[in-house]
Amino acid sequence: MIKRLWGLLLMTLVFGGPIPAMAAVDVSIGISLPPPIVFPAPPAVIPMPETSGVYVAPDLAVDLFFWNGWWWRPWAGGWYRSRYYDRGWGYYAQVPRFYFDVDPGWRGYYRDHKWSGHRWDYQRIPPQQLQQNWKSWQTDRHWERQGTWGVQNYQPRPQRQRQELREHRQQEYQQRPEVKQHQQQRQQQVQQPRQPEQRQPQFQQPRHQPQERVQWQQRPPQGEQARQHPEERGQHQPGQEQRPQAEQAQHYRPHEKENPKEGR
């Protein structure tokens, strides 16, 4: 439990967002992070045809996508995301839903400037411009409605055909060796028995005794109360008269010595 709390705190500091926004992120111990990508310059991206707001960095040897305000990258059968393209990667416990809309042969289409037999005049977008406009582009469906993602004379596939392609790509993805190995690793982590938590002993505070009992304990015993002087108790004993103050002063006055002149 303590490890999971520290993991959540670490993820909050890395991404700078609240924990509820990271609900799909699994911070399981034992999942390693991908190695950093070396960028000679900020990577430009291109909008991916037949997708809803998906961008890819085509000049990298590894797959790096941008979607819904996050940078995404697959590695070793798992998925990772970050708010930055060059740091802050965190493990993502699922396959992002945009991925099965991406055509697996997009790199060949990019190299040949063709998409499904049509000329593809893609537009390169700097990361700064992407960060400023991706939300409005996604809301207005900018690339699909105005430019068909730069594909000349292209008509998007019907929704049913696109759904069939999604299912086919998902089946192919699950058959990849690195994906199978990653899923087995996660299942082993889930099946491992957790050690019982060691709880610190809780010391119970002593209960306060009723007020009457406390007052009874503060009273002195009867024998000790009888030995106390009446003035100390602030009470007057019956049968004993109180002497006047003048008499008391005379009683306690010390005896004066006789004057030797009076005896003569």
N, C-alpha and C positions, 0 to 999 in steps of 0.2 A: 504493500500500500504506500509506503514511504517513497519507494522508487518511482511509482507511477505519478505521485504528486510532484516529485522533483522533475520528472520528465515533462509534465504539463507546464510547469513553471518555465523550464528551459525553452519549450516551444513558443510560449507566449512572448518571452524576451527576444527570440530570434525573429519572429514574424511581426511583432508589434501589434497583434490583434487579440481580441478576446477569445477565450477557450471555446465558446459555442460556435464561433465561425470556423473552428477547426474540428468539427464533429466527425468528419470522415477521415481524419488523420489518425493513424495508429502509431503510438509511441512505444511499441513493444521493445523491450530490451533484447538485443541480439541481432537486430536488423541493421546491417552496416549501411553507411551513406555512400553515394557514388563519388568517384574522384572528381576534383574540380576540372572545369573546362577552361583551357587557356584561350583567351580572346585577344588577338592583336588589335582589334578595334571593336566597338559596339556592333553586335550582329544585326544586319538588316533582315527583315522578314518579308514574306509575300503572302497574300491571302490565298487560302486553299480552296479550290473550286468544290462545289457541291457540299459545302459545310456552312455552318452558322457561326461566323465570327472566329474561325480557326486560322492561325497564322503559323508559318514554319520558317526556321532559319535555314535556307538551302545551302549555304556555303560551309556548313560544318559537317564533319565526318560522322557525328552522332545526331540522333533526332532530338531537336529542341523545338517545342511548340509554345505558342502563346494562345491562351483562351480564358475568357471570363476574368481578366485581371491577374492571372497567374501564369508563370512560366512552368512548363511541364517537360519532364524527360524520363524515358524508360531506361532501366539499367538492371541487368542481372535478373530479368523476369519480374521486377517490381516497378513501381511508379513513384516519382518524387516531384514535388512542386515547391515553388518559391516565389516571393514577390520580386526577386531580382534574378537576372539571367546568369549571374556569375557567382552567387553565394547564397547561403541561407537555405539549403535544401532540406526538406523534411519528408519523411516517408509517408506515402499515401496508400491506404489499405485496399483500394479498389482500382479498377481500370477506369480512367475518366471517360465519361459517356461520349465525348466528342470523338474519341479515337477511332471508333468503328465506322465513322463517316469519312475518314481519310483513306483515300485510295492507296494501297500498298506500293503501287508502281509510280508514285508521284516523282521520285528522283529521276527516273527515265523521261517522264514527261517534261520535267524542268530542263533537262539537258537538251532535249530535242525541240523545245519551245512548242510543243503540241500536247493537246489534251483531248483524248478520244478522237483523234484524227483531225481536230480543229487547231488552227494556229492559236498559240497561247502567248499573248503579250502581257505578261505579268508585270506588276508594279512593285518595285522595291521600296520598302518603308523603313525609315530609321526608327530605332527604339523610342526616342523621345517623342516623335510624332505619333507613334503607336500608343504610348501611354496617355497622350492628350486626347486622342480621338476614338479609341477603341469602343468606348461605351456608346457614343452617339452612332458610330457606324453599325454596331450590333443592333441597336434599337431600330434604326431606319432600314436595316438590311441593305446597306449601301452597296456592297460588292455584288450581291445577287441581283438586285433590282435595276441598278444603273449600268453596271458594266459586265455582268455575268462573269465576274472574277477575271476579266481580261481575255476570255476565250471567245474568239470570233465566230459569229453565227452559231452559237451553241444554245441548245434548248435543254434545260435541266431534266433529269429523269423523273418519271412519275413517282409519287410517294410510295406506292406499293413496291416498285422495283428497287427503290432506295432502301426500303425496309428489308427486302430479301438480301441485298448486298450486305447490309449490316449484320444479319444473322450468319451469313457465309463467312464474313471476315472474323466474326467472333469465334466461330468454330475453328478456323485456321489458327487464330491466336492461341487458343487453349492447347493446341497440339505442339506448340513450340517447346523444344527441350528445356530452355532456360525458364520458361513459364512453369512447366511441370515441376522442375526442381525447386523453384521458389515456393510454389504452393505446398509441396511436401515439407519444406522447412517450416512454413507457418503452421501446418497441422501438427508437427512435432512439438512446437512451442506451446500450442494450445493444450495438447494432451499431457504435457509434463505436469505432475502434481505440484501444487503450490505449497510451500512450507507455511505452517501456521504462524500467524503473527504473534510476537511476544509483546504482551501488554505489561506496562509498568504497574506495580502494585499501587492501588489507590488507598490513601489513608483517610479514614473517615473522621471528620471533625467531631469532637465530643459534643453531645447534645446539651443544651442549656437546661438546667433543672428548673422546675416550677418556682415561681417567686416565693411562694409560701415556704417551700422547703429551704430555700436559701436564707430567709429570715430566721427560721428556726435554728439553723446551724450557727448563726451569728449570736444567738443568745447565750450567755454564760450559764453554766450549771447552777442549780439551786444553792448548793453549798457555797460556791464561790460568790454568788450574788448576795448571800446572807452576810458574808464577811466584809463586803464593801461598805465604806462609810456612807451614811445617809446623804451627806452633801454631794458625794460623787455620783450616787444614784439619782439625785434630784428629787427624792421622796422623803416624807416625814413619817417616822415610825410611831405607831400609836403608843400612848402611855408615857411618852417622853416629851417634856415641855422644852420649848426652844428658849434659851436664855437671851435676855436683851443684849444688844451689842455692847453697851457700856459695861455690863457685868462681865461679859466674856473678855473684854479688854482688860478688866481689873484682874480677872482670874489668871490670865496668861502674862500679867506684868511681872517682870523679874523683881526680887527683893532688893531694896536699896540698903546700902551699908549705913550703919548708924554714924551720925555726926559726932565726933569725939568732943566737940565744944558743948553739946547739950548735956552731957553727963557730968560736967563739972559744975 
